[in-house]
Amino acid sequence: MTQSAMYSDAARRCADHVTVRALIAGNTGKWVAIRLSDGDSDGVVYDTWRDAVRHQLHETQCCYIKIPPDGMTPVQAERYMNIHRALYDGGHRLVDPEAFGAVMPNRMEAYRYGVIHGVGTGTSDRTTKRSIFRWW
């Protein structure tokens, strides 16, 4: 198998777009929107992830890449695009990586045994603690 057959044309285009923009001074750390269908870009470098998403017709038709200082290889582009395709096909949405917020733990045991459900629902701490120890 030749080197060019290892990844798709879309991945090659994606890698080219990201690498060319990485070579331009001042673009490192900014965002580019790449279409998942063909690996092409709208040619705009965005300051934030949110801006990149806002300027697309449909959020799930693109993947959004933060421009690294050393560019991107076609192999990296292929993997990145495949991950985004799989997430979108599974019905998932990506969250803004620049937004800071609290992350709520979501272990299934906590939901199953009332640890998270009991918080803030008017149950006493003793009931919540008992439900924690019931699992052990």
C-alpha positions as CSV (number, residue, x, y, z in Angstrom):
1,M,0.0,0.0,0.0
2,T,1.4,3.4,-1.0
3,Q,1.6,6.3,1.4
4,S,-1.0,8.3,-0.5
5,A,-3.6,5.5,-0.2
6,M,-3.4,5.5,3.6
7,Y,-5.7,8.5,4.0
8,S,-8.4,10.2,2.0
9,D,-8.3,13.3,-0.2
10,A,-10.5,15.1,2.4
11,A,-7.8,14.4,5.0
12,R,-5.1,15.7,2.7
13,R,-7.0,18.9,2.0
14,C,-7.7,19.4,5.7
15,A,-4.1,19.0,6.6
16,D,-3.1,21.4,3.9
17,H,-5.5,24.1,5.1
18,V,-4.4,23.8,8.7
19,T,-0.7,23.7,7.8
20,V,-0.8,26.7,5.5
21,R,-2.6,28.7,8.1
22,A,-0.1,27.6,10.8
23,L,2.7,29.0,8.6
24,I,1.1,32.5,8.6
25,A,2.3,34.5,11.6
26,G,-0.4,35.2,14.2
27,N,-2.7,32.3,13.3
28,T,-1.5,29.9,16.0
29,G,-4.2,29.3,18.5
30,K,-7.0,30.5,16.2
31,W,-9.7,28.3,14.7
32,V,-10.5,27.0,11.2
33,A,-13.7,25.2,10.1
34,I,-13.2,22.2,7.9
35,R,-16.1,20.5,6.0
36,L,-16.3,16.8,6.8
37,S,-17.6,16.0,3.3
38,D,-14.6,17.1,1.3
39,G,-12.0,18.5,3.8
40,D,-12.3,22.0,2.3
41,S,-12.5,25.2,4.3
42,D,-14.3,28.5,3.9
43,G,-10.9,30.2,4.0
44,V,-11.5,32.2,7.1
45,V,-9.5,32.0,10.3
46,Y,-11.6,32.6,13.4
47,D,-10.6,34.0,16.7
48,T,-12.8,31.7,18.8
49,W,-14.4,28.3,18.4
50,R,-17.8,29.9,18.9
51,D,-17.2,32.3,15.9
52,A,-16.2,29.4,13.7
53,V,-19.4,27.5,14.5
54,R,-21.6,30.6,14.2
55,H,-20.4,31.3,10.7
56,Q,-21.3,27.8,9.3
57,L,-24.6,26.9,7.8
58,H,-24.9,23.7,9.9
59,E,-22.6,23.0,12.9
60,T,-22.5,19.3,12.3
61,Q,-21.2,19.6,8.7
62,C,-17.8,20.8,9.9
63,C,-15.0,20.0,12.3
64,Y,-13.3,22.8,14.1
65,I,-9.6,22.8,14.5
66,K,-7.4,25.0,16.7
67,I,-4.4,25.8,14.6
68,P,-1.3,24.2,16.1
69,P,2.1,25.8,15.7
70,D,3.5,22.9,13.6
71,G,0.5,22.3,11.4
72,M,-1.3,19.0,10.9
73,T,-0.4,15.7,9.1
74,P,-2.9,13.9,6.8
75,V,-2.9,11.0,9.3
76,Q,-3.9,13.3,12.1
77,A,-6.5,15.0,9.9
78,E,-8.0,11.6,9.0
79,R,-8.3,10.6,12.6
80,Y,-9.7,13.9,13.7
81,M,-12.3,14.0,11.0
82,N,-13.3,10.4,11.6
83,I,-13.9,11.1,15.3
84,H,-16.1,14.1,14.5
85,R,-18.1,12.1,11.9
86,A,-18.7,9.3,14.5
87,L,-19.7,11.8,17.1
88,Y,-22.1,13.6,14.8
89,D,-23.5,10.3,13.5
90,G,-24.2,9.2,17.0
91,G,-26.2,12.3,17.7
92,H,-23.6,14.1,19.9
93,R,-22.7,17.7,19.8
94,L,-19.4,19.2,20.8
95,V,-19.2,21.8,23.5
96,D,-17.2,25.0,23.4
97,P,-13.6,24.0,24.5
98,E,-13.0,27.6,25.5
99,A,-15.9,27.9,27.9
100,F,-15.2,27.2,31.5
101,G,-17.8,25.6,33.7
102,A,-18.2,23.2,36.5
103,V,-18.3,19.5,35.5
104,M,-20.8,17.5,37.3
105,P,-19.8,13.9,38.0
106,N,-22.0,11.4,36.2
107,R,-21.1,8.0,37.3
108,M,-24.0,5.6,36.9
109,E,-23.7,4.4,40.5
110,A,-24.4,7.9,41.7
111,Y,-27.6,8.1,39.7
112,R,-28.7,4.6,40.5
113,Y,-28.3,5.0,44.2
114,G,-29.6,8.5,44.7
115,V,-26.4,10.3,45.4
116,I,-26.9,12.9,42.7
117,H,-30.6,12.7,42.6
118,G,-30.9,13.4,46.4
119,V,-28.9,16.5,46.2
120,G,-31.1,19.6,46.2
121,T,-34.4,17.8,46.1
122,G,-35.3,18.4,49.7
123,T,-34.0,15.0,51.1
124,S,-32.0,15.2,54.2
125,D,-28.2,14.6,54.2
126,R,-28.8,11.5,56.3
127,T,-31.0,10.0,53.5
128,T,-28.4,10.8,50.9
129,K,-25.6,9.4,53.0
130,R,-27.5,6.2,53.6
131,S,-28.1,5.8,49.9
132,I,-24.4,6.1,49.3
133,F,-23.6,3.4,51.8
134,R,-26.3,1.1,50.5
135,W,-24.2,0.6,47.4
136,W,-21.2,-0.6,49.4
